[in-house]
Amino acid sequence: MSIPNKNEQQQALAEAIEAIGTVAFARRLAQLVSSYVDSDCCLVLSYQASGAAVYLYDDLTDKRELLFSQYLNGIYAQDPFYRALRHGLSDGVYSLSTLMHQQGVNDPHYMADFYLATGWRQELGIVLALNKQQWLTLFLGRLTTTPFSAVEQQGLRQLLPILSALCRQHWHKGAETLAHSPMLDVAVSPTLARLDAMAPNIRAPMRLRVEHALITFAQSRLTPREQQVAALLVQGQDNVAIAKLLGIGEGTVKNHRKHIYAKLALDSQGALFAHFLNHLITSDSAPSTKRPAPRATSNL
């Protein structure tokens, strides 16, 4: 464990303050925390009382695809931190092991089926309430079994009031529903038709990104038919149109829709669309998947 450098901490704090109101804030916030405690990886998310988890920042280098293909597509609901927050967890700094022991939120299937696959062996979570309905969570992970010491945890607890003040200034209305990705230099067009009107050097890669995102959206959480319905829903189709396109009854579409919302912890078509945009922005642009694309799609 390295000794924290006061000059680096002060510089990191200054940069976090300067980043308030900009897209760089989540990254600067993570760097501020990292100036106090060494870790192998960092992840910043927002959890909501209703709706999906919101991705804000990560510096993952190993098994990063699990975050987007599984965790953000529904497995987050099994995370002990998310479950503890839903049961009234207060602001603080918690190790994963302590949280599971004190809060009684251990999920053996989550730990065995997902968490071990990430490679994380020690985890520390910083929890901050943005308002009564939304929390900011910053996770520090270690790929070794070296635990976060009591001294490290106490240092972060002393930093907590500053982190809370910074976050409340930046997210005074709650965390945004979309992540920011350095991979996208062009704003996402709302329709593929508009993409066709753009310059050719923009149109092709953007179209590929959208098509790839439709193929992979919630792939690990939904059945092939549910994924087809979800892909059409995010393109603005209603139940009648989806039933006609897929050759199924309107009642069947309603059932699929109900299952999609339940599996993804969403409550409306608008929330589903926001979740899809988050997936679009953060997903790998490489068009590779084991499951074929839904056959029935509409022109966005």
C-alpha distance (Angstrom), angle and dihedral (degrees) to the residues before:
residue distance angle dihedral
M1 . . .
S2 3.82 . .
I3 3.80 122.2 .
P4 3.83 111.6 -108.0
N5 3.81 113.5 -108.8
K6 3.82 111.4 -133.6
N7 3.79 92.8 -154.3
E8 3.81 91.3 52.9
Q9 3.80 90.3 47.9
Q10 3.80 92.6 51.4
Q11 3.79 91.3 46.8
A12 3.81 91.1 49.0
L13 3.82 90.2 49.9
A14 3.80 91.5 50.1
E15 3.81 91.1 50.5
A16 3.81 91.5 48.6
I17 3.80 90.8 52.2
E18 3.81 91.2 48.8
A19 3.82 90.2 50.1
I20 3.82 94.8 56.8
G21 3.79 108.1 124.4
T22 3.80 93.9 18.1
V23 3.80 133.3 98.3
A24 3.80 89.4 -110.8
F25 3.80 94.3 66.1
A26 3.83 99.4 94.1
R27 3.81 90.3 49.9
R28 3.80 92.4 47.9
L29 3.79 90.4 47.5
A30 3.81 90.3 53.6
Q31 3.80 90.5 48.2
L32 3.81 90.4 51.6
V33 3.79 91.1 54.1
S34 3.80 91.0 45.0
S35 3.80 89.5 56.3
Y36 3.81 87.2 65.1
V37 3.81 101.5 40.3
D38 3.80 131.7 28.2
S39 3.79 116.3 -128.1
D40 3.79 138.6 158.2
C41 3.79 95.7 -129.9
C42 3.77 142.3 8.9
L43 3.80 132.9 -155.4
V44 3.81 128.5 -173.9
L45 3.79 119.3 -161.7
S46 3.76 139.1 159.4
Y47 3.78 121.0 -137.1
Q48 3.78 122.5 -158.9
A49 3.79 132.6 -156.3
S50 3.81 85.7 -123.5
G51 3.77 127.2 15.6
A52 3.77 135.2 36.5
A53 3.79 128.6 -47.3
V54 3.81 112.8 -88.7
Y55 3.79 119.1 -133.6
L56 3.81 114.4 -140.2
Y57 3.83 109.2 160.7
D58 3.80 144.9 -18.9
D59 3.78 139.5 173.7
L60 3.80 96.0 -163.3
T61 3.79 116.1 152.0
D62 3.81 100.4 172.8
K63 3.82 127.1 57.9
R64 3.81 89.0 -8.8
E65 3.80 91.2 151.6
L66 3.82 90.1 69.6
L67 3.79 89.8 66.2
F68 3.80 93.1 60.0
S69 3.79 103.1 28.8
Q70 3.80 96.5 46.1
Y71 3.79 118.7 2.5
L72 3.81 99.1 51.1
N73 3.79 90.9 38.8
G74 3.79 93.0 66.6
I75 3.81 112.1 -62.4
Y76 3.81 89.2 98.2
A77 3.82 86.5 78.6
Q78 3.83 88.1 69.7
D79 3.81 93.7 49.3
P80 3.84 110.2 117.1
F81 3.81 89.9 -134.1
Y82 3.80 92.8 54.4
R83 3.78 91.8 46.1
A84 3.80 92.2 47.9
L85 3.80 91.0 50.1
R86 3.78 90.4 52.6
H87 3.81 86.9 55.1
G88 3.80 95.4 52.0
L89 3.81 106.0 -85.0
S90 3.81 108.1 178.0
D91 3.79 128.4 -136.5
G92 3.77 111.9 -73.1
V93 3.78 150.7 98.3
Y94 3.79 115.8 -75.1
S95 3.77 135.6 176.0
L96 3.78 113.2 -137.6
S97 3.79 93.2 -121.5
T98 3.80 93.2 50.3
L99 3.77 91.9 46.3
M100 3.80 93.2 53.0
H101 3.80 91.4 47.5
Q102 3.81 98.1 45.7
Q103 3.80 99.2 36.4
G104 3.80 97.6 37.1
V105 3.81 92.3 -133.0
N106 3.78 99.9 131.1
D107 3.80 114.3 142.9
P108 3.83 109.2 -168.6
H109 3.80 92.2 -165.8
Y110 3.81 92.0 53.8
M111 3.79 91.6 48.6
A112 3.81 95.4 45.1
D113 3.81 100.8 36.0
F114 3.80 101.8 38.0
Y115 3.79 117.2 4.1
L116 3.80 98.0 56.3
A117 3.79 89.7 50.7
T118 3.82 90.5 61.1
G119 3.80 91.6 64.6
W120 3.80 93.2 -127.1
R121 3.81 111.5 139.0
Q122 3.80 100.1 170.7
E123 3.78 126.6 30.7
L124 3.77 134.4 -174.0
G125 3.78 121.1 -171.0
I126 3.79 128.3 -159.6
V127 3.81 111.7 -158.4
L128 3.81 124.0 -163.7
A129 3.80 127.0 172.6
L130 3.81 112.0 -133.2
N131 3.79 90.3 -176.0
K132 3.81 137.8 -32.6
Q133 3.79 91.8 -71.2
Q134 3.80 104.2 38.7
W135 3.79 139.3 47.6
L136 3.78 135.5 -165.4
T137 3.80 113.5 -137.4
L138 3.77 124.9 -171.0
F139 3.80 115.7 -171.2
L140 3.79 126.0 -161.7
G141 3.79 116.9 -163.8
R142 3.78 136.0 -167.0
L143 3.77 123.3 -160.5
T144 3.82 90.6 -152.9
T145 3.78 130.3 64.5
T146 3.82 92.3 -109.9
P147 3.81 103.6 124.7
F148 3.78 125.2 -137.8
S149 3.78 103.6 -99.8
A150 3.79 126.1 -124.2
V151 3.82 88.4 -112.8
E152 3.82 91.8 54.3
Q153 3.77 91.9 48.0
Q154 3.80 92.1 47.8
G155 3.80 90.2 51.3
L156 3.79 90.1 55.7
R157 3.79 91.9 46.8
Q158 3.80 88.7 55.9
L159 3.80 88.2 50.5
L160 3.82 92.3 49.7
P161 3.86 97.6 92.1
I162 3.81 90.2 53.0
L163 3.81 92.6 47.7
S164 3.79 90.2 48.5
A165 3.80 92.7 50.7
L166 3.80 92.0 48.1
C167 3.80 93.4 49.1
R168 3.78 94.0 46.7
Q169 3.79 89.8 52.5
H170 3.79 93.0 49.3
W171 3.81 99.1 37.8
H172 3.79 98.7 32.6
K173 3.80 90.0 145.8
G174 3.80 96.1 38.0
A175 3.79 131.2 -83.0
E176 3.78 114.7 -52.5
T177 3.78 116.7 -103.9
L178 3.80 94.0 -127.4
A179 3.75 129.9 67.5
H180 3.79 123.3 -134.6
S181 3.76 119.3 -124.2
P182 3.81 127.1 -172.2
M183 3.80 88.1 -149.8
L184 3.81 91.3 73.9
D185 3.79 115.0 69.5
V186 3.80 93.0 164.6
A187 3.78 126.0 61.7
V188 3.79 113.3 -107.1
S189 3.78 109.9 -102.3
P190 3.82 114.3 -131.9
T191 3.80 93.1 -132.9
L192 3.75 137.9 36.3
A193 3.78 87.0 -138.5
R194 3.78 89.2 64.3
L195 3.77 89.7 47.1
D196 3.79 88.1 60.2
A197 3.79 88.7 59.1
M198 3.79 93.2 54.8
A199 3.77 126.5 91.3
P200 3.82 111.9 -71.6
N201 3.80 94.1 -116.7
I202 3.81 89.1 59.4
R203 3.78 100.1 35.3
A204 3.81 100.4 60.4
P205 3.83 100.1 50.0
M206 3.81 92.1 41.5
R207 3.80 92.3 50.0
L208 3.79 90.0 49.3
R209 3.80 90.7 50.5
V210 3.79 92.6 51.3
E211 3.79 93.6 45.5
H212 3.80 91.6 46.9
A213 3.80 90.7 48.5
L214 3.82 90.7 52.2
I215 3.80 90.0 52.1
T216 3.79 95.9 48.4
F217 3.82 100.6 34.6
A218 3.84 109.5 128.3
Q219 3.80 88.5 -19.1
S220 3.80 95.0 152.4
R221 3.83 93.8 47.8
L222 3.80 105.6 41.5
T223 3.78 135.2 60.2
P224 3.83 116.4 -115.2
R225 3.82 91.1 -100.9
E226 3.81 92.8 46.9
Q227 3.78 88.9 50.4
Q228 3.80 90.1 52.8
V229 3.80 90.2 52.0
A230 3.82 91.8 45.7
A231 3.82 91.2 50.8
L232 3.79 90.0 53.6
L233 3.80 93.6 44.8
V234 3.79 92.8 55.5
Q235 3.80 87.4 51.1
G236 3.80 89.1 60.0
Q237 3.80 100.0 -104.1
D238 3.80 118.8 149.3
N239 3.81 127.8 -140.1
V240 3.80 94.7 -91.7
A241 3.81 93.9 51.0
I242 3.80 92.8 45.4
A243 3.79 91.9 50.0
K244 3.81 90.1 52.4
L245 3.81 94.4 46.1
L246 3.81 93.9 48.9
G247 3.79 97.0 36.5
I248 3.81 94.5 -122.6
G249 3.78 135.5 117.6
E250 3.77 123.2 -83.6
G251 3.82 89.5 -122.3
T252 3.80 89.6 55.6
V253 3.79 89.9 52.7
K254 3.81 89.8 51.7
N255 3.81 90.2 52.3
H256 3.81 92.0 49.3
R257 3.78 89.5 48.2
K258 3.80 91.3 51.9
H259 3.82 91.0 50.6
I260 3.81 92.3 47.4
Y261 3.80 92.5 53.3
A262 3.80 91.6 46.1
K263 3.81 94.9 49.0
L264 3.80 93.2 47.3
A265 3.83 95.0 39.8
L266 3.81 92.5 -120.9
D267 3.77 131.7 136.3
S268 3.81 107.6 -160.9
Q269 3.78 146.4 23.2
G270 3.80 88.7 -106.5
A271 3.81 90.8 56.3
L272 3.81 89.5 48.1
F273 3.80 90.5 52.5
A274 3.82 91.9 49.6
H275 3.81 88.9 49.6
F276 3.80 89.8 50.9
L277 3.81 92.4 50.2
N278 3.79 89.3 51.4
H279 3.81 88.2 51.8
L280 3.81 91.2 47.3
I281 3.78 93.5 52.5
T282 3.78 97.0 44.5
S283 3.81 102.8 34.7
D284 3.78 124.3 104.1
S285 3.79 109.4 -93.7
A286 3.80 93.2 -142.4
P287 3.83 107.1 108.4
S288 3.78 99.2 -132.8
T289 3.81 126.1 129.4
K290 3.76 138.7 144.2
R291 3.77 94.5 -136.3
P292 3.82 120.3 70.0
A293 3.76 118.8 -117.5
P294 3.82 117.5 -92.7
R295 3.79 106.0 -89.5
A296 3.77 97.5 -143.0
T297 3.80 112.2 64.9
S298 3.74 133.4 148.8
N299 3.76 128.9 -137.0
L300 3.79 106.6 -96.9
